[in-house]
Amino acid sequence: MSLRCRYAGVCSGCPWIHRSRDRQHADKAGRLRNLWTRADLPLEDLNTLQLTSIGEGGLRDRADMTLHRENGRTHLGLYDVDRRVIVDLEECPQMSPALAEWFHDFRAMIPPIQFGHLRLRVAPDGTRGIWLDFPNRLLDQMVQEDAWLRELARVAVVELSQRRNRLRVSPQGLTPAESELYPWFETYTADGRTLPLYCTIGAFTQPGFRADKALVGLMLDMASARDTDHWLELGAGIGNFTLPLTASGAKVTALENDPRALAGLEYGAKEAGLDRGIFARTANIHSQGARLKQHLAGIDAILADPPRSGLRGFVDNLAALEPQDRPRRFLYISCFDRSLVTDIAALYNLGYRLKRMEGLDQFPQSSHCEWAALLTRT
């Protein structure tokens, strides 16, 4: 066993916990090679495949949990390995010390509700946040009853429902208000600077700061070609890769479909003094059509960090271009190996070839891995 946990073999969060780190790495690389072969890609292209460990635990500064009341007791944790019941966790070795402390304190004030999802987060400055993704009827009732939410708001910033409304506390009562951008996360430049990233508690970010610093460093290393001046970033989010890439001297056209994420990116870029090098645009990267193809004009390279579904329709926009008009480089970052390999196979059909592939094991004790693939157009 590579990491000791009292819930080993019971909790679904770390299904590979009984395997050694070397065995986990071998199995993750083997899984990628199997997918690669099944996609009819040349296996010799993976001869230099590397996988780097960031640590076996303490990598999370946010955690998504489920509340479930059963037999008169409310459980807080993750599903068991059979996906039938919630394992009531009192601790988790994957949490950073700051998150573990926040998790411990929240457990002392769990509400007696039947079912709900939540996210706990700790910002770089230590601020605690919680996003309550409960049914609207339950949240309305909790706002009316007041007491528990008022107690929670004394120790953390509280967001409610899918709208991620921020809870306001006043002598007159509790009021869900428009969500506010806050530096809940951070990114890192090649010269060692730390830049705040602005978002809501419920927004997508990488799981933790330590792993993200390694991932951003790998991205910058792969993107360091001197003849690459203008990048098109697909799924830019709140700017985790956009800001470091711009700080290194590149121009970036950043496409993002979530208006709240795009607002966070623009705010973070302005705060960092990088807004002149970033052209942020609202766009669905999966769509096809002339508007999206226009963004490809004059682009030297593409950086993609898509959702688990992959690139889908965007590859058709590339295919519609003349071969010589397609960007010379394609840097693809993904935590889902199936869509990654499917998209790489499609890019091979467009004349791209793998130049470098590396994995960062920011999801130890599980089958998941963060992969970074650099392809060049032949």
LINFENBEL-V8298 format. One record per pair of residues at least 12 apart in sequence whose ideal C-beta (glycine too) atoms are under 7 Angstrom apart, sorted by sequence separation. I is the first residue (numbers start at 1). J is the second residue. If there is no record, write none. Layout:
I/J
I/J
//
This chain:
5/17
65/77
66/78
76/88
77/89
118/130
119/131
165/177
185/197
242/254
283/295
332/344
359/371
33/46
65/78
75/88
76/89
118/131
165/178
166/179
183/196
3/17
106/120
118/132
153/167
165/179
166/180
183/197
185/199
231/245
266/280
281/295
357/371
358/372
118/133
164/179
183/198
184/199
265/280
1/17
116/132
117/133
153/169
160/176
182/198
357/373
1/18
2/19
90/107
103/120
116/133
181/198
184/201
330/347
2/20
68/86
102/120
116/134
149/167
181/199
236/254
262/280
356/374
2/21
150/169
231/250
233/252
236/255
237/256
354/373
355/374
29/49
66/86
102/122
159/179
185/205
233/253
236/256
262/282
355/375
99/120
113/134
139/160
179/200
229/250
230/251
231/252
232/253
233/254
234/255
235/256
285/306
296/317
354/375
355/376
29/51
116/138
130/152
139/161
219/241
223/245
228/250
229/251
233/255
330/352
353/375
28/51
99/122
186/209
238/261
242/265
259/282
352/375
353/376
98/122
150/174
216/240
220/244
237/261
254/278
293/317
326/350
352/376
113/138
136/161
149/174
188/213
216/241
243/268
252/277
254/279
257/282
288/313
292/317
296/321
302/327
352/377
353/378
25/51
102/128
130/156
132/158
238/264
239/265
243/269
251/277
252/278
253/279
254/280
255/281
256/282
257/283
285/311
286/312
287/313
301/327
351/377
128/155
129/156
146/173
238/265
247/274
254/281
257/284
286/313
293/320
300/327
301/328
351/378
98/126
128/156
129/157
130/158
131/159
132/160
133/161
146/174
188/216
212/240
216/244
220/248
246/274
253/281
255/283
286/314
288/316
293/321
299/327
300/328
301/329
302/330
303/331
304/332
305/333
306/334
308/336
315/343
323/351
347/375
133/162
187/216
236/265
239/268
243/272
285/314
288/317
300/329
301/330
302/331
304/333
305/334
310/339
344/373
127/157
190/220
238/268
239/269
255/285
301/331
309/339
76/107
143/174
243/274
246/277
308/339
315/346
319/350
340/371
21/53
63/95
246/278
310/342
311/343
318/350
131/164
143/176
204/237
310/343
335/368
340/373
60/94
76/110
206/240
337/371
21/56
59/94
60/95
61/96
203/238
335/370
57/93
60/96
63/99
74/110
164/200
242/278
57/94
58/95
61/98
111/148
334/371
58/96
61/99
74/112
164/202
60/99
74/113
199/238
333/372
63/103
198/238
255/295
159/200
197/238
332/373
109/151
159/201
197/239
253/295
67/110
69/112
109/152
159/202
197/240
331/374
332/375
69/113
157/201
69/114
329/374
330/375
67/113
68/115
329/376
67/115
195/243
328/376
67/116
328/377
105/155
235/285
66/117
67/118
234/285
326/377
187/239
3/56
64/117
65/118
187/240
2/56
3/57
190/244
64/119
65/120
129/184
189/244
187/243
188/244
62/119
63/120
187/244
203/260
62/120
189/247
190/248
203/261
245/303
62/121
123/182
124/183
61/121
123/183
200/260
61/122
123/184
124/186
199/261
241/303
121/184
232/295
232/296
241/305
13/78
199/264
12/78
15/81
198/264
11/78
12/79
197/264
232/299
12/80
230/298
234/302
11/80
12/81
198/267
230/299
231/300
235/304
10/80
131/201
198/268
230/300
231/301
232/302
233/303
234/304
235/305
10/81
12/83
130/201
131/202
197/268
229/300
235/306
129/201
196/268
228/300
231/303
234/306
235/307
195/268
228/301
196/271
11/87
10/87
195/272
11/89
7/87
121/201
223/303
234/314
13/94
7/89
119/201
181/263
119/202
181/264
124/209
181/267
5/93
3/93
228/329
225/329
223/331
222/331
96/208
219/331
219/333
222/356
218/358
218/360
62/205
62/207
215/360
214/360
60/207
61/208
215/362
59/207
60/208
61/209
59/208
211/360
222/372
59/210
211/362
59/211
222/374
219/372
218/372
55/210
207/362
215/370
54/210
54/211
54/214
35/337
39/341
35/338
39/342
41/344
59/362
41/345
32/337
36/341
31/337
35/341
39/345
52/358
54/360
41/348
52/359
54/361
49/357
50/358
51/359
52/360
53/361
54/362
56/364
45/354
50/359
52/361
51/361
46/357
51/369
28/359
25/361
31/367
28/367
24/364
28/369
17/365
16/365
16/366
14/365
15/366
16/367
14/366
3/365
//
